[in-house]
Amino acid sequence: MVALLALGAAVAVLRWLAANWWVLVVLALTAGAVAAAVLRARVLAARRLQLRAARLRLALSGPGGIDHMAPDAFEYAVRDLLQRDGCRAHKVGRANDQSVDVLAEDPLGRRWALQCKHKRDPLGGKPVGVGVLYALAGTYQRAHRAHVAVVVTNGSFSREAHRWGAEQGILLVDRNALARWAAGSRPLWDVLPRIPAPRGGHRH
């Protein structure tokens, strides 16, 4: 009985639609217009993000400057700067970051693993020590399959960190290099020396 009622209702609906076919046309046109509007909104939003990223400039000090950021915000700022440079970049979650805060792939195909060290007292505080480099060196290739390892800080690095980083190919972005990168328009690989060759063998 229920099946017969359902069949009868379905037949009635089909007959009504056949007699009022224009309803289907209106629904199809409306759905198409909505889909086009949603797509256009997404394209415009993506374009606005691209334009905002291209204009991104960050100062070290002053209101809203890097020195006044929380450590988590500093990591997001590094990610945003890499995106400004044309990289695909994302912040790594804290649960299992394997000594890496930001991962990125640059336009030449190099995969970057970055450890971010924000200093509350960047000028008078303790410099970033070599232990941070030890941890990054042990994971950036094995765990993240990265080609370039970088430690970024708004402070400074110890002499041992500079020495060991140069020996092991760990790149260091100290306060001065960060200022040039964040406040200017040059990508990170133009600020740093000794960048590994991209995939394909063409050296930067």
N, CA and C of each residue as an Amber inpcrd file, in Angstrom:
protein
   612
   0.8240000  -1.2040000   0.0000000   0.0000000   0.0000000   0.0000000
   0.8640000   1.2640000   0.0000000   1.8640000   1.2490000   0.8780000
   2.7640000   2.4060000   0.9610000   3.5130000   2.5940000  -0.3470000
   3.9490000   1.4780000  -0.9410000   4.6830000   1.5560000  -2.2040000
   3.8070000   2.1300000  -3.3070000   2.5370000   1.7360000  -3.3250000
   1.6280000   2.2610000  -4.3410000   1.3980000   3.7520000  -4.1700000
   1.2730000   4.1800000  -2.9040000   1.0980000   5.6130000  -2.6450000
   2.3240000   6.4050000  -3.0890000   3.5180000   5.8620000  -2.7880000
   4.7540000   6.5410000  -3.1860000   4.8670000   6.6190000  -4.7000000
   4.5020000   5.5150000  -5.3770000   4.5570000   5.5040000  -6.8350000
   3.5790000   6.5100000  -7.4220000   2.3860000   6.5780000  -6.8300000
   1.4000000   7.5350000  -7.3120000   1.8640000   8.9690000  -7.1310000
   2.4960000   9.2420000  -5.9790000   3.0030000  10.5920000  -5.7280000
   4.0980000  10.9500000  -6.7250000   4.9770000   9.9860000  -7.0100000
   6.0570000  10.2350000  -7.9610000   5.5090000  10.5200000  -9.3500000
   4.5100000   9.7560000  -9.7610000   3.8980000   9.9780000 -11.0730000
   3.2510000  11.3500000 -11.1360000   2.5960000  11.7490000 -10.0370000
   1.9440000  13.0590000 -10.0030000   2.9650000  14.1840000 -10.1250000
   4.0950000  14.0190000  -9.4380000   5.1490000  15.0400000  -9.5130000
   5.7020000  15.1350000 -10.9260000   5.9400000  13.9870000 -11.5520000
   6.4710000  13.9910000 -12.9120000   5.4940000  14.6370000 -13.8890000
   4.2110000  14.3570000 -13.7180000   3.2150000  14.9800000 -14.5920000
   3.1790000  16.4890000 -14.3960000   3.3010000  16.8980000 -13.1270000
   3.2770000  18.3470000 -12.8550000   4.4920000  19.0300000 -13.4790000
   5.6660000  18.3880000 -13.3480000   6.8740000  18.9620000 -13.9310000
   6.7950000  18.9970000 -15.4510000   6.1790000  17.9630000 -16.0390000
   6.0290000  17.9580000 -17.4930000   5.1360000  19.1020000 -17.9530000
   4.1320000  19.4030000 -17.1520000   3.2290000  20.4980000 -17.5090000
   3.8270000  21.8600000 -17.1780000   4.7610000  21.8740000 -16.2500000
   5.3750000  23.1440000 -15.8190000   6.8970000  23.0560000 -15.9860000
   7.3280000  22.7010000 -17.1820000   8.7430000  22.4920000 -17.4590000
   9.5900000  23.7250000 -17.1890000   8.9630000  24.8850000 -17.2990000
   9.7100000  26.1270000 -17.1020000  10.2840000  26.2350000 -15.6850000
   9.6640000  25.5210000 -14.7260000  10.1860000  25.5400000 -13.3550000
  11.5930000  24.9430000 -13.3190000  11.7830000  23.8500000 -14.0690000
  13.1070000  23.2330000 -14.1210000  14.1360000  24.1750000 -14.7390000
  13.6970000  24.9090000 -15.7700000  14.6070000  25.8580000 -16.4140000
  15.0170000  26.9490000 -15.4330000  14.0370000  27.4680000 -14.6900000
  14.3390000  28.5230000 -13.7090000  15.2800000  28.0050000 -12.6290000
  15.0110000  26.7830000 -12.1430000  15.8770000  26.2090000 -11.1110000
  17.2980000  26.0100000 -11.6230000  17.4260000  25.5320000 -12.8710000
  18.7570000  25.3150000 -13.4400000  19.5070000  26.6300000 -13.6050000
  18.7900000  27.6610000 -14.1070000  19.4340000  28.9650000 -14.2760000
  19.8350000  29.5630000 -12.9330000  18.9750000  29.3880000 -11.9300000
  19.2850000  29.9130000 -10.5970000  20.5030000  29.2170000 -10.0080000
  20.5380000  27.8790000 -10.1460000  21.6850000  27.1310000  -9.6300000
  22.9720000  27.5430000 -10.3370000  22.8900000  27.7470000 -11.6540000
  24.0700000  28.1800000 -12.3960000  24.5470000  29.5520000 -11.9660000
  23.5900000  30.4630000 -11.7400000  23.9560000  31.8120000 -11.3080000
  24.5980000  31.7930000  -9.9290000  24.0500000  30.9800000  -9.0250000
  24.6240000  30.8770000  -7.6780000  26.0310000  30.3030000  -7.7380000
  26.2140000  29.2410000  -8.5360000  27.5420000  28.6320000  -8.6610000
  28.5500000  29.6220000  -9.2390000  28.1190000  30.3910000 -10.2410000
  29.0130000  31.3860000 -10.8430000  29.3740000  32.4710000  -9.8370000
  28.3980000  32.8840000  -9.0310000  28.6570000  33.9170000  -8.0280000
  29.6260000  33.4200000  -6.9630000  29.4520000  32.1660000  -6.5350000
  30.3540000  31.5930000  -5.5340000  31.7720000  31.4910000  -6.0840000
  31.8910000  31.0300000  -7.3330000  33.2100000  30.9120000  -7.9540000
  33.8760000  32.2740000  -8.0880000  33.1110000  33.2660000  -8.5140000
  33.6660000  34.6130000  -8.6610000  34.1300000  35.1620000  -7.3160000
  33.3420000  34.9170000  -6.2660000  33.7180000  35.3920000  -4.9350000
  35.0080000  34.7390000  -4.4700000  35.1580000  33.4470000  -4.7560000
  36.3790000  32.7470000  -4.3580000  37.5840000  33.2660000  -5.1250000
  37.4080000  33.5180000  -6.4180000  38.5110000  34.0450000  -7.2320000
  38.9310000  35.4240000  -6.7390000  37.9450000  36.2760000  -6.4500000
  38.2590000  37.6180000  -5.9620000  38.9430000  37.5670000  -4.6010000
  38.4770000  36.6590000  -3.7310000  39.1010000  36.5280000  -2.4120000
  40.5470000  36.0670000  -2.5420000  40.7920000  35.0920000  -3.4350000
  42.1590000  34.6160000  -3.6460000  43.0390000  35.7270000  -4.2080000
  42.4680000  36.5260000  -5.1110000  43.2290000  37.6320000  -5.6880000
  43.5730000  38.6790000  -4.6330000  42.6130000  38.9600000  -3.7410000
  42.8840000  39.9220000  -2.6670000  43.9990000  39.4210000  -1.7620000
  43.9830000  38.1050000  -1.4630000  45.0450000  37.5400000  -0.6350000
  46.3990000  37.6440000  -1.3250000  46.4230000  37.4050000  -2.6370000
  47.6780000  37.5080000  -3.3840000  48.2170000  38.9320000  -3.3640000
  47.3210000  39.9000000  -3.5680000  47.7570000  41.2950000  -3.5650000
  48.2410000  41.7170000  -2.1860000  47.5280000  41.2650000  -1.1440000
  47.9400000  41.6090000   0.2150000  49.2880000  40.9870000   0.5420000
  49.4790000  39.7270000   0.1220000  50.7510000  39.0530000   0.3790000
  51.8910000  39.7370000  -0.3600000  51.6310000  40.1780000  -1.5950000
  52.6810000  40.8260000  -2.3830000  53.1260000  42.1370000  -1.7490000
  52.2390000  42.7660000  -0.9930000  52.5740000  44.0450000  -0.3560000
  53.0540000  43.8730000   1.0800000  53.1700000  42.6280000   1.5360000
  53.4900000  42.3870000   2.9370000  54.8680000  42.9380000   3.2890000
  54.9000000  43.7980000   4.2730000  56.1400000  44.3300000   4.8200000
  56.0050000  44.3200000   6.3390000  57.0050000  43.8230000   7.0220000
  56.9690000  43.7440000   8.4740000  58.1930000  44.4290000   9.0560000
  57.9640000  45.2390000  10.0750000  59.0630000  45.8820000  10.7880000
  59.4290000  45.0390000  12.0050000  60.6540000  45.2090000  12.4840000
  61.0660000  44.4730000  13.6760000  60.4810000  45.0880000  14.9390000
  60.6380000  46.3840000  15.0990000  60.1950000  47.0560000  16.3210000
  58.9850000  47.9320000  16.0300000  58.4730000  48.5560000  17.0830000
  57.3090000  49.4150000  16.9280000  56.0210000  48.6320000  17.0730000
  54.8940000  49.3460000  17.1520000  53.5930000  48.6820000  17.3040000
  53.3270000  47.7020000  16.1620000  52.9620000  46.4940000  16.5220000
  52.6970000  45.4790000  15.5140000  53.9320000  44.8550000  14.9070000
  55.1080000  45.2560000  15.3890000  56.3480000  44.7220000  14.8460000
  56.6310000  43.3080000  15.3180000  57.6110000  42.6980000  14.6940000
  57.9440000  41.3080000  14.9910000  58.3550000  41.1210000  16.4470000
  59.0790000  42.0780000  17.0060000  59.5360000  41.9450000  18.3910000
  58.3790000  41.8300000  19.3750000  57.2210000  42.3730000  19.0230000
  56.0700000  42.3780000  19.9300000  55.1240000  41.2090000  19.6780000
  55.4710000  40.3330000  18.7530000  54.6190000  39.1830000  18.4590000
  54.8020000  38.0870000  19.5020000  53.7690000  37.2710000  19.6530000
  53.9040000  36.0280000  20.4010000  54.6560000  35.0230000  19.5320000
  55.2900000  34.0200000  20.1350000  56.0290000  33.0380000  19.3290000
  55.1900000  32.3950000  18.2320000  53.9410000  32.0860000  18.5340000
  53.0750000  31.4700000  17.5330000  52.8060000  32.4240000  16.3720000
  52.5810000  33.7020000  16.6960000  52.3590000  34.6990000  15.6480000
  53.6130000  34.8950000  14.8010000  54.7740000  34.7810000  15.4170000
  56.0310000  34.8890000  14.6730000  56.1350000  33.7790000  13.6290000
  55.7260000  32.5770000  13.9950000  55.7500000  31.4660000  13.0440000
  54.8130000  31.7330000  11.8690000  53.6320000  32.2660000  12.1600000
  52.7030000  32.6040000  11.0800000  53.2780000  33.7220000  10.2000000
  53.9890000  34.6650000  10.8130000  54.5930000  35.7480000  10.0330000
  55.6460000  35.2100000   9.0710000  56.4480000  34.2570000   9.5350000
  57.4450000  33.6300000   8.6590000  56.7480000  32.9070000   7.5070000
  55.6750000  32.2030000   7.8210000  54.8990000  31.5500000   6.7590000
  54.3880000  32.5620000   5.7410000  53.8370000  33.6790000   6.2300000
  53.2850000  34.6960000   5.3310000  54.3660000  35.3130000   4.4480000
  55.5430000  35.5270000   5.0000000  56.6390000  36.0840000   4.2040000
  57.0600000  35.1130000   3.1020000  57.0790000  33.8380000   3.4150000
  57.4140000  32.8420000   2.3930000  56.3530000  32.8050000   1.2990000
  55.0980000  32.9300000   1.6820000  54.0340000  32.9870000   0.6830000
  54.1690000  34.2390000  -0.1710000  54.5650000  35.3410000   0.4390000
  54.8280000  36.5600000  -0.3310000  55.9050000  36.3210000  -1.3780000
  56.8920000  35.4880000  -1.0260000  57.9990000  35.1940000  -1.9390000
  57.6090000  34.2290000  -3.0540000  56.3690000  33.7570000  -3.0330000
  55.9200000  32.8420000  -4.0720000  55.9800000  31.3800000  -3.6890000
  56.2180000  31.0990000  -2.4100000  56.2850000  29.7140000  -1.9410000
  54.9010000  29.1900000  -1.5720000  54.7730000  27.8900000  -1.6290000
  53.6590000  27.2140000  -0.9750000  54.1420000  26.8770000   0.4310000
  53.5520000  27.5020000   1.4270000  54.0700000  27.3670000   2.7890000
  52.9310000  27.1310000   3.7640000  53.2310000  26.3670000   4.8040000
  52.2530000  26.1730000   5.8670000  52.9680000  26.0070000   7.1990000
  52.2690000  26.3800000   8.2400000  52.7830000  26.2360000   9.5980000
  52.5320000  24.8110000  10.0690000  53.5500000  24.2090000  10.6430000
  53.4440000  22.8360000  11.1160000  52.7900000  22.8390000  12.4910000
  51.9330000  21.8600000  12.7450000  51.2770000  21.7800000  14.0450000
  52.2570000  21.4970000  15.1680000  51.8960000  21.9140000  16.3570000
  52.7910000  21.7660000  17.5010000  52.8880000  20.3290000  18.0040000
  51.8780000  19.5070000  17.7530000  51.8310000  18.1830000  18.3640000
  53.0390000  17.3260000  17.9870000  53.4490000  17.3840000  16.7290000
  54.5520000  16.5300000  16.2810000  55.3390000  17.2670000  15.2050000
  55.9180000  18.4070000  15.5860000  56.5490000  19.2580000  14.5710000
  57.9450000  18.8030000  14.1730000  58.5360000  17.8580000  14.9130000
  59.8580000  17.3310000  14.5560000  60.8740000  18.4610000  14.3600000
  60.8570000  19.4320000  15.2830000  61.8110000  20.5520000  15.2910000
  61.6380000  21.5140000  14.1260000  60.5090000  21.4560000  13.4360000
  60.2390000  22.3550000  12.3080000  58.9220000  23.0830000  12.5590000
  58.9400000  24.3990000  12.3750000  57.7370000  25.2020000  12.5870000
  57.0220000  25.5400000  11.2860000  57.7730000  25.7010000  10.1990000
  57.1880000  26.0690000   8.9050000  57.8350000  25.2270000   7.8150000
  57.0100000  24.6930000   6.9320000  57.4900000  23.9850000   5.7500000
  57.0630000  24.7610000   4.5100000  57.9390000  24.8020000   3.5110000
  57.6230000  25.5580000   2.2980000  58.2980000  24.9170000   1.0990000
  57.7160000  25.1660000  -0.0600000  58.3470000  24.7820000  -1.3230000
  58.4220000  26.0170000  -2.1950000  59.6320000  26.3610000  -2.6300000
  59.8010000  27.5900000  -3.4030000  59.5070000  27.3470000  -4.8850000
  59.4690000  28.4070000  -5.6960000  59.1200000  28.2430000  -7.1180000
  60.0880000  27.3690000  -7.9070000  61.2910000  27.1300000  -7.3690000
  62.2690000  26.2930000  -8.0540000  62.2160000  24.8390000  -7.5970000
  61.2760000  24.5250000  -6.7080000  61.1050000  23.1450000  -6.2810000
  61.8720000  22.7520000  -5.0430000  62.5880000  23.6960000  -4.4300000
  63.3060000  23.3650000  -3.1990000  62.3310000  23.3530000  -2.0300000
  62.4690000  22.3570000  -1.1830000  61.6210000  22.2230000   0.0000000
  62.3880000  22.7640000   1.2040000  61.7790000  23.7060000   1.9160000
  62.4170000  24.3940000   3.0320000  61.8050000  23.9360000   4.3520000
  62.6600000  23.7150000   5.3360000  62.2240000  23.4220000   6.7020000
  62.7870000  24.5150000   7.6060000  61.9030000  25.2240000   8.2920000
  62.3250000  26.3770000   9.0850000  61.9360000  26.2040000  10.5470000
  62.8880000  26.4710000  11.4150000  62.6610000  26.5310000  12.8500000
  62.6710000  28.0050000  13.2460000  61.6420000  28.4440000  13.9610000
  61.4930000  29.8560000  14.3270000  61.7470000  30.0300000  15.8230000
  62.6350000  30.9530000  16.1580000  62.9550000  31.2280000  17.5540000
  62.7310000  32.7150000  17.8360000  61.6140000  32.9990000  18.5020000
  61.2860000  34.3880000  18.8200000  61.8590000  34.7470000  20.1830000
  62.5140000  35.9020000  20.2590000  63.1410000  36.3690000  21.4890000
  62.3750000  37.5590000  22.0550000  62.0000000  37.4640000  23.3280000
  61.3140000  38.5830000  23.9760000  62.2620000  39.7590000  24.1740000
  63.5420000  39.4600000  24.3860000  64.5640000  40.5030000  24.5180000
  65.6090000  40.2600000  23.4320000  65.3130000  40.6680000  22.2030000
  66.1850000  40.2950000  21.0850000  67.5660000  40.9350000  21.1250000
  67.6970000  42.0780000  21.7710000  68.9780000  42.7780000  21.7720000
  69.8510000  42.3970000  22.9620000  69.2320000  42.1690000  24.1030000
  70.0230000  41.8660000  25.2880000  69.8920000  40.4450000  25.7860000
  69.0300000  39.6710000  25.1770000  68.7960000  38.3100000  25.6370000
  69.8420000  37.3260000  25.1570000  69.6790000  36.0970000  25.5950000
  70.6120000  35.0350000  25.2390000  70.4700000  34.6790000  23.7670000
  71.5750000  34.5280000  23.0410000  71.4800000  34.1560000  21.6220000
  70.9860000  32.7250000  21.4490000  70.5130000  32.4340000  20.2670000
  70.0850000  31.0790000  19.9370000  71.3170000  30.1830000  19.9010000
  71.2550000  29.0780000  20.6250000  72.4100000  28.2020000  20.7420000
  72.4420000  27.1080000  19.6910000  73.5380000  26.3820000  19.6900000
  73.7580000  25.3560000  18.6780000  72.8170000  24.1680000  18.8520000
  72.2550000  23.9860000  20.0470000  71.3390000  22.8770000  20.2700000
  70.1270000  22.9100000  19.3610000  69.6510000  24.1110000  19.0410000
  68.5200000  24.2490000  18.1200000  68.9030000  23.7090000  16.7420000
  70.1320000  23.9670000  16.3310000  70.6020000  23.4890000  15.0320000
  70.7590000  21.9710000  15.0320000  71.2410000  21.4190000  16.1650000
  71.3610000  19.9660000  16.2650000  70.0010000  19.3010000  16.0110000
  68.9700000  19.8340000  16.6660000  67.6390000  19.2330000  16.5480000
  67.1170000  19.3120000  15.1170000  67.3100000  20.4640000  14.4770000
  66.8270000  20.6340000  13.1050000  67.5940000  19.7450000  12.1350000
  68.9040000  19.6470000  12.3300000  69.7260000  18.8290000  11.4390000
  69.3080000  17.3640000  11.4820000  68.7890000  16.9240000  12.6190000
  68.4120000  15.5310000  12.7520000  67.0740000  15.1750000  12.1360000
  66.2930000  16.1870000  11.7410000  64.9370000  15.8870000  11.2650000
  64.5870000  16.4590000   9.8970000  65.2670000  17.5160000   9.4580000
  64.7420000  18.2210000   8.2800000  64.7810000  17.3730000   7.0150000
  65.7760000  16.5110000   6.8770000  65.8140000  15.6280000   5.7100000
  65.0630000  14.3260000   5.9670000  65.3250000  13.7190000   7.1080000
  64.7330000  12.4090000   7.4010000  63.2220000  12.4910000   7.5740000
  62.7550000  13.4420000   8.3790000  61.3290000  13.5070000   8.6950000
  60.5380000  14.3550000   7.7090000  61.1790000  15.3900000   7.1490000
  60.4380000  16.3420000   6.3150000  60.8730000  16.3450000   4.8510000
  61.9240000  15.5890000   4.5220000  62.4180000  15.4940000   3.1460000
  62.7010000  16.8750000   2.5500000  63.2670000  17.7350000   3.3600000
  63.5620000  19.0970000   2.9220000  64.9670000  19.1730000   2.3340000
  65.1510000  20.1520000   1.4530000  66.4590000  20.3990000   0.8530000
  67.2200000  21.5010000   1.5890000  66.4900000  22.4080000   2.2160000
  67.0900000  23.5770000   2.8540000  66.6060000  23.6500000   4.2960000
  67.5390000  23.7910000   5.2340000  67.2040000  23.9380000   6.6530000
  67.5820000  25.3400000   7.1060000  66.6590000  26.0160000   7.7840000
  66.8660000  27.4060000   8.1860000  66.3730000  27.5940000   9.6170000
  67.1430000  28.3380000  10.3960000  66.6810000  28.8000000  11.7060000
  66.5120000  30.3100000  11.6170000  65.3300000  30.7870000  11.9900000
  65.0000000  32.2080000  11.9000000  64.7900000  32.7560000  13.3040000
  65.4050000  33.8860000  13.6040000  65.2030000  34.5190000  14.9010000
  65.2060000  36.0310000  14.7530000  64.5170000  36.6920000  15.6650000
  64.5990000  38.1520000  15.7250000  65.7330000  38.5900000  16.6420000
  66.5140000  37.6280000  17.1090000  67.6620000  37.9140000  17.9540000
  68.9650000  37.6100000  17.2390000  69.8460000  36.8950000  17.9230000
  71.1640000  36.5850000  17.3610000  71.4800000  35.1140000  17.6020000
  72.6120000  34.6730000  17.0600000  73.0720000  33.3010000  17.2260000
  74.4240000  33.2980000  17.9390000  74.6690000  32.2450000  18.6810000
  75.9620000  32.1030000  19.3430000  77.0470000  31.8270000  18.3060000
  78.2900000  32.0510000  18.6940000  79.3990000  31.7820000  17.7810000
  79.4620000  30.3040000  17.4080000  79.1580000  29.4430000  18.3730000
  79.1580000  28.0130000  18.0870000  78.0690000  27.6560000  17.0780000
  76.9070000  28.3190000  17.1790000  75.8360000  28.0740000  16.2130000
  76.2650000  28.5160000  14.8170000  76.9150000  29.6680000  14.7210000
  77.4080000  30.1320000  13.4210000  78.4130000  29.1390000  12.8400000
  79.3390000  28.6790000  13.6750000  80.3770000  27.7700000  13.1890000
  79.7700000  26.4480000  12.7350000  78.9240000  25.8670000  13.5810000
  78.3690000  24.5550000  13.2650000  77.3930000  24.6410000  12.0920000
  76.6260000  25.7210000  12.0300000  75.7040000  25.9000000  10.9180000
  76.4300000  25.9860000   9.5870000  77.5580000  26.7050000   9.5660000
  78.3370000  26.8140000   8.3350000  78.9040000  25.4600000   7.9250000
  79.3200000  24.6610000   8.8980000  79.8850000  23.3470000   8.5980000
  78.8300000  22.3740000   8.0800000  77.6240000  22.4600000   8.6320000
  76.5830000  21.4760000   8.3320000  75.5570000  21.9530000   7.3040000
  75.6930000  23.1840000   6.8400000  74.7630000  23.6840000   5.8360000
  73.4220000  24.1160000   6.3900000  73.3570000  24.4310000   7.6800000
  72.1370000  24.9760000   8.2820000  72.2010000  26.4930000   8.1460000
  71.2460000  27.0830000   7.4560000  71.2600000  28.5230000   7.2050000
  70.6460000  29.2740000   8.3770000  71.2380000  30.4210000   8.7040000
  70.8100000  31.2030000   9.8600000  70.3030000  32.5710000   9.4160000
  69.1010000  32.9020000   9.8630000  68.5220000  34.2270000   9.6140000
  68.4860000  34.9480000  10.9510000  69.4500000  35.8480000  11.1550000
  69.4880000  36.5950000  12.4110000  68.6800000  37.8810000  12.2760000
  68.7840000  38.7350000  13.2630000  67.9690000  39.9450000  13.2940000
  68.1970000  40.8310000  12.0660000  69.4410000  40.9880000  11.6760000
  69.7350000  41.8520000  10.5300000  69.1830000  41.2750000   9.2290000
  69.3850000  39.9710000   9.0340000  68.8640000  39.3370000   7.8180000
  67.3410000  39.3380000   7.8140000  66.7390000  39.1130000   8.9840000
  65.2810000  39.1300000   9.0840000  64.7300000  40.5060000   8.7370000
  65.4090000  41.5540000   9.1910000  64.9590000  42.9150000   8.8880000
  64.9690000  43.1700000   7.3860000  66.0290000  42.7230000   6.7070000
  66.1050000  42.9230000   5.2550000  65.0180000  42.1360000   4.5350000
  64.7820000  40.9210000   5.0010000  63.7830000  40.0680000   4.3570000
  62.3660000  40.5710000   4.6090000  62.0560000  40.8750000   5.8600000
  60.6810000  41.2040000   6.2340000  60.2530000  42.5770000   5.7410000
  61.1680000  43.5360000   5.7450000  60.7970000  44.9060000   5.4040000
  60.9690000  45.2130000   3.9280000  61.6290000  44.3370000   3.2010000
  61.8920000  44.5980000   1.7930000  61.0170000  43.7700000   0.8860000
  61.4440000  43.6540000  -0.3480000  60.6860000  42.8810000  -1.3310000
  61.5000000  41.7220000  -1.8940000  62.7140000  41.5220000  -1.3630000
  63.5590000  40.4350000  -1.8490000  63.1570000  39.1270000  -1.1980000
  63.1010000  38.0380000  -1.9520000  62.7840000  36.7440000  -1.3470000
  63.9150000  36.2690000  -0.4510000  63.5980000  35.3180000   0.3930000
  64.5660000  34.8500000   1.3790000  65.8360000  34.3270000   0.7210000
  65.7040000  33.6340000  -0.4140000  66.8900000  33.0570000  -1.0510000
  67.8070000  34.1170000  -1.6540000  67.3200000  35.3490000  -1.8020000
  68.1980000  36.4380000  -2.2300000  68.8790000  37.1130000  -1.0500000
  68.3810000  36.8490000   0.1470000  68.9740000  37.4290000   1.3530000
  70.0770000  36.5250000   1.9000000  69.9180000  35.2230000   1.6990000
  70.8480000  34.2540000   2.2680000  71.8840000  33.7920000   1.2480000
  73.0850000  33.4590000   1.7110000  74.0940000  32.8740000   0.8200000
  73.9690000  31.3570000   0.7870000  74.6690000  30.7440000  -0.1440000
  74.8640000  29.2890000  -0.1660000  73.5620000  28.5050000  -0.2110000
  72.6130000  28.9420000  -1.0250000  71.3680000  28.1990000  -1.1480000
  71.6150000  26.9680000  -2.0180000  71.1510000  25.7940000  -1.5900000
  71.3480000  24.5890000  -2.4200000  70.6910000  24.7290000  -3.7850000
  71.2290000  24.0040000  -4.7540000  70.6780000  24.0470000  -6.1040000
  69.2620000  23.4970000  -6.1090000  68.3850000  24.0690000  -6.9350000
  67.0310000  23.5250000  -7.0460000  67.0460000  22.1940000  -7.7660000
  65.9080000  21.5170000  -7.7460000  65.7960000  20.2680000  -8.4840000
  66.0170000  20.5460000  -9.9630000  66.8600000  19.7680000 -10.5880000
  67.2100000  20.0050000 -11.9860000  68.6400000  20.4670000 -12.1340000
  69.2660000  20.9090000 -10.9960000  70.6890000  21.1800000 -11.0060000
  71.0960000  22.5930000 -11.3060000  70.1490000  23.5340000 -11.5160000
  70.5150000  24.9130000 -11.8060000  70.7130000  25.6450000 -10.4970000
  71.9110000  26.0570000 -10.2120000  72.2240000  26.6600000  -8.9210000
  71.7820000  28.1090000  -8.8890000  71.2370000  28.5070000  -7.6860000
  70.8220000  29.8920000  -7.4800000  72.0430000  30.8050000  -7.4640000
